[in-house]
Amino acid sequence: MHSLLLFQNAPGEHCAVPIELVTRVERVRTAQVEQLGGRRTMQYGGVSLPLVALHDVAAVDELLESQQWVVVVFERAGRPIGLLVAEPIDMVETHLAMDAVTFRQPGVAGSALLDGQTTLMLDIFELAETVRRRWPESAMAEPALAATKPSAGVTVLVAEDSDFFRGQIRRLIEAVGYKVLAAEDGQSAWELLNSHAGEISVVTTDVEMPRLDGLGLTQRIRADARFARLPVIALSTLASEE
């Protein structure tokens, strides 16, 4: 299961992003959005927040002023960026089956059928790259990470059965300097772990996966003396006591 934030672009254009990438969601008036020097911004927390709309990147319609605009705030390497979208806003948990071909274009990783509607799955990293290209490096400079910058050669093993989420997690980890090995299920992750036993420093895993799920993968890891001290992080929307 994966959690998605659902919203609209122009009327009838349904979109979604992984909820774990979202920092904040705020309603805005069109008058709050400023367009200066080819850059779109709004005041946010006392600073200018760079904004991007899906129309800036992909072949979709523009937002209408008659819609209720919303800013979805996310981060790129610690710097906030806002995505302009429109209500209605909703959240759904789903097993994602994504078509990565039909609607693939810059800013759009593909599409999925959600609640009977074709929904564009947005690529936050490509949208952030559009903002980065339009802003000077000084304005989009990454925060000082000297004290926390990962050591060279640190590798994270990612086990995730959804191509879309696996790609998003991989790029999120690589953006802060780690190397990633990615597996489409627990069995593939176990095989990668065995072949890179001395290289992998941490494992992140979904819980529900085919062939071998995340709990089964963790049991194998804990039963092997080679990996007794290897950290394992579960990335899942499952939240029951069990």
C-alpha positions as CSV (number, residue, x, y, z in Angstrom):
1,M,0.0,0.0,0.0
2,H,1.1,3.5,-0.8
3,S,-0.2,6.9,0.3
4,L,-0.9,9.5,-2.4
5,L,-1.9,13.1,-2.2
6,L,-4.6,13.7,-4.9
7,F,-5.4,17.1,-6.5
8,Q,-6.2,18.8,-9.8
9,N,-4.2,20.7,-12.3
10,A,-6.7,22.3,-14.7
11,P,-10.3,21.1,-14.4
12,G,-10.5,17.4,-15.2
13,E,-6.8,16.9,-15.0
14,H,-6.3,14.7,-11.9
15,C,-2.8,14.4,-10.4
16,A,-1.0,12.7,-7.5
17,V,2.3,12.8,-5.6
18,P,3.6,10.5,-2.8
19,I,2.4,12.0,0.5
20,E,5.8,11.3,2.1
21,L,7.4,13.9,-0.2
22,V,5.0,16.6,0.9
23,T,6.0,19.0,3.7
24,R,2.9,21.3,3.8
25,V,-0.3,22.1,1.9
26,E,-1.6,25.6,1.9
27,R,-4.5,27.4,0.2
28,V,-3.4,30.6,-1.7
29,R,-5.1,33.4,-3.5
30,T,-4.0,34.1,-7.0
31,A,-3.0,37.6,-5.9
32,Q,-0.4,36.0,-3.6
33,V,1.5,34.6,-6.5
34,E,4.1,37.0,-7.9
35,Q,5.7,36.8,-11.4
36,L,9.0,38.7,-11.6
37,G,11.9,38.3,-13.9
38,G,10.5,35.1,-15.4
39,R,10.3,33.6,-11.9
40,R,7.1,32.7,-10.0
41,T,7.2,33.1,-6.2
42,M,5.1,33.7,-3.1
43,Q,5.9,34.9,0.4
44,Y,6.3,31.9,2.7
45,G,7.7,32.0,6.2
46,G,9.3,35.4,5.6
47,V,11.1,34.4,2.4
48,S,10.3,34.1,-1.3
49,L,9.2,30.5,-2.1
50,P,10.0,29.4,-5.7
51,L,6.9,28.1,-7.4
52,V,6.4,25.8,-10.3
53,A,3.2,24.7,-12.1
54,L,2.8,21.5,-14.0
55,H,2.1,23.6,-17.1
56,D,5.6,25.0,-16.9
57,V,7.0,21.5,-17.7
58,A,4.4,19.3,-19.2
59,A,1.8,19.5,-22.1
60,V,-1.2,20.1,-19.8
61,D,-3.6,23.0,-19.4
62,E,-2.9,26.0,-17.2
63,L,-4.6,26.6,-13.9
64,L,-7.6,28.8,-14.0
65,E,-8.0,31.9,-11.8
66,S,-11.5,30.7,-11.0
67,Q,-10.1,27.6,-9.3
68,Q,-9.1,27.5,-5.7
69,W,-5.3,27.4,-5.8
70,V,-3.2,25.3,-3.4
71,V,0.5,25.2,-2.9
72,V,2.0,21.8,-2.2
73,V,5.4,22.5,-0.5
74,F,8.2,19.9,-0.8
75,E,11.9,20.1,-0.5
76,R,14.9,19.6,-2.7
77,A,18.1,19.0,-0.6
78,G,16.7,21.0,2.2
79,R,15.3,23.9,0.1
80,P,11.5,24.4,0.0
81,I,9.8,24.6,-3.4
82,G,6.1,25.0,-4.0
83,L,4.0,23.2,-6.6
84,L,0.9,25.2,-7.7
85,V,-2.2,22.9,-7.9
86,A,-6.0,23.2,-7.4
87,E,-8.6,21.8,-5.1
88,P,-10.2,19.3,-4.5
89,I,-7.5,17.8,-2.3
90,D,-7.7,14.2,-1.0
91,M,-5.5,11.4,0.2
92,V,-5.7,7.8,-0.8
93,E,-4.0,4.6,0.2
94,T,-3.6,2.2,-2.8
95,H,-1.7,-0.6,-4.4
96,L,-0.3,1.4,-7.3
97,A,-0.3,-0.1,-10.8
98,M,1.3,2.6,-13.0
99,D,1.4,3.0,-16.7
100,A,4.9,4.5,-17.3
101,V,4.4,4.9,-21.0
102,T,1.2,6.5,-22.2
103,F,1.4,9.9,-20.4
104,R,5.1,10.0,-19.7
105,Q,6.6,13.4,-20.2
106,P,8.8,15.9,-18.2
107,G,7.3,16.3,-14.7
108,V,5.0,13.3,-15.2
109,A,6.3,9.8,-14.4
110,G,3.2,8.1,-15.8
111,S,-0.4,7.5,-14.9
112,A,-2.6,5.3,-12.8
113,L,-6.3,4.5,-12.5
114,L,-7.5,5.8,-9.1
115,D,-11.2,5.8,-8.2
116,G,-12.0,5.2,-11.8
117,Q,-10.1,8.3,-13.0
118,T,-6.9,8.4,-15.0
119,T,-4.5,10.2,-12.7
120,L,-1.1,11.7,-13.6
121,M,1.7,10.6,-11.3
122,L,4.0,13.7,-10.9
123,D,7.7,13.5,-10.7
124,I,8.7,15.9,-7.9
125,F,12.4,15.7,-8.8
126,E,11.9,16.7,-12.4
127,L,9.6,19.6,-11.3
128,A,12.3,20.7,-8.8
129,E,14.9,20.6,-11.5
130,T,12.8,23.0,-13.6
131,V,12.8,25.5,-10.7
132,R,16.6,25.1,-10.1
133,R,17.3,25.9,-13.8
134,R,15.3,29.2,-13.5
135,W,16.8,30.4,-10.3
136,P,20.5,31.5,-9.8
137,E,22.6,29.1,-8.0
138,S,23.0,31.5,-5.0
139,A,19.2,31.5,-4.5
140,M,18.9,27.8,-4.8
141,A,22.1,26.9,-3.0
142,E,21.9,23.8,-1.0
143,P,22.2,24.3,2.8
144,A,25.5,23.6,4.5
145,L,25.8,19.8,4.9
146,A,29.4,19.6,5.9
147,A,28.7,18.1,9.3
148,T,26.3,15.5,8.0
149,K,27.5,14.8,4.5
150,P,27.6,11.0,4.0
151,S,31.0,9.3,3.7
152,A,32.0,8.2,0.2
153,G,31.0,4.7,-0.7
154,V,28.1,4.4,1.7
155,T,25.4,2.2,0.0
156,V,21.7,1.9,0.8
157,L,19.7,-1.2,-0.3
158,V,16.1,-0.2,-1.3
159,A,13.5,-2.9,-1.6
160,E,10.2,-1.7,-3.1
161,D,7.9,-3.4,-5.6
162,S,6.5,-0.3,-7.2
163,D,8.6,1.1,-10.0
164,F,7.4,4.6,-9.4
165,F,8.0,4.6,-5.6
166,R,11.3,2.8,-6.0
167,G,12.5,5.5,-8.4
168,Q,11.4,8.3,-6.1
169,I,13.0,6.8,-3.0
170,R,16.2,6.1,-5.0
171,R,16.5,9.7,-6.2
172,L,15.7,11.1,-2.8
173,I,18.6,9.1,-1.2
174,E,21.0,9.8,-4.1
175,A,20.2,13.5,-3.8
176,V,22.0,13.6,-0.4
177,G,25.0,11.7,-1.6
178,Y,24.4,8.0,-0.9
179,K,24.8,5.2,-3.4
180,V,21.7,3.1,-4.0
181,L,21.1,-0.6,-4.9
182,A,17.4,-1.1,-5.8
183,A,15.4,-4.3,-5.7
184,E,11.8,-5.0,-6.9
185,D,10.9,-7.4,-4.0
186,G,12.3,-8.9,-0.9
187,Q,13.8,-11.9,-2.7
188,S,15.8,-9.7,-5.1
189,A,16.9,-7.6,-2.1
190,W,18.1,-10.7,-0.3
191,E,20.1,-11.8,-3.4
192,L,21.6,-8.3,-3.7
193,L,22.5,-8.2,0.0
194,N,24.3,-11.5,-0.3
195,S,26.3,-10.4,-3.3
196,H,27.2,-7.0,-1.7
197,A,27.5,-8.2,1.9
198,G,30.5,-6.0,2.7
199,E,29.2,-2.9,0.9
200,I,25.6,-2.2,2.1
201,S,25.3,0.0,5.2
202,V,21.5,0.1,5.7
203,V,18.4,-1.5,4.2
204,T,15.1,0.2,3.5
205,T,12.1,-2.0,2.7
206,D,8.5,-1.9,1.9
207,V,6.4,-4.3,3.9
208,E,4.0,-5.7,1.3
209,M,5.9,-7.2,-1.6
210,P,5.6,-10.3,-3.8
211,R,7.8,-13.4,-3.5
212,L,9.3,-12.2,-0.2
213,D,7.8,-9.4,1.9
214,G,9.6,-6.9,4.0
215,L,9.0,-8.9,7.3
216,G,10.3,-12.0,5.7
217,L,13.4,-10.1,4.4
218,T,14.1,-8.7,7.8
219,Q,13.8,-12.2,9.4
220,R,16.4,-13.5,7.0
221,I,18.7,-10.6,7.7
222,R,18.4,-11.0,11.5
223,A,19.0,-14.8,11.2
224,D,22.3,-14.3,9.4
225,A,25.3,-13.5,11.6
226,R,26.9,-11.4,8.9
227,F,24.1,-8.9,9.1
228,A,23.4,-8.9,12.9
229,R,24.1,-5.2,13.2
230,L,22.7,-4.1,9.8
231,P,20.0,-1.4,10.3
232,V,16.7,-2.1,8.6
233,I,14.1,0.7,8.0
234,A,10.5,-0.1,7.0
235,L,8.9,2.4,4.6
236,S,5.2,1.6,4.7
237,T,1.8,3.1,5.2
238,L,0.8,0.1,7.3
239,A,0.2,1.4,10.8
240,S,-1.7,-1.3,12.8
241,E,-0.3,-2.6,16.0
242,E,0.4,-5.9,14.2
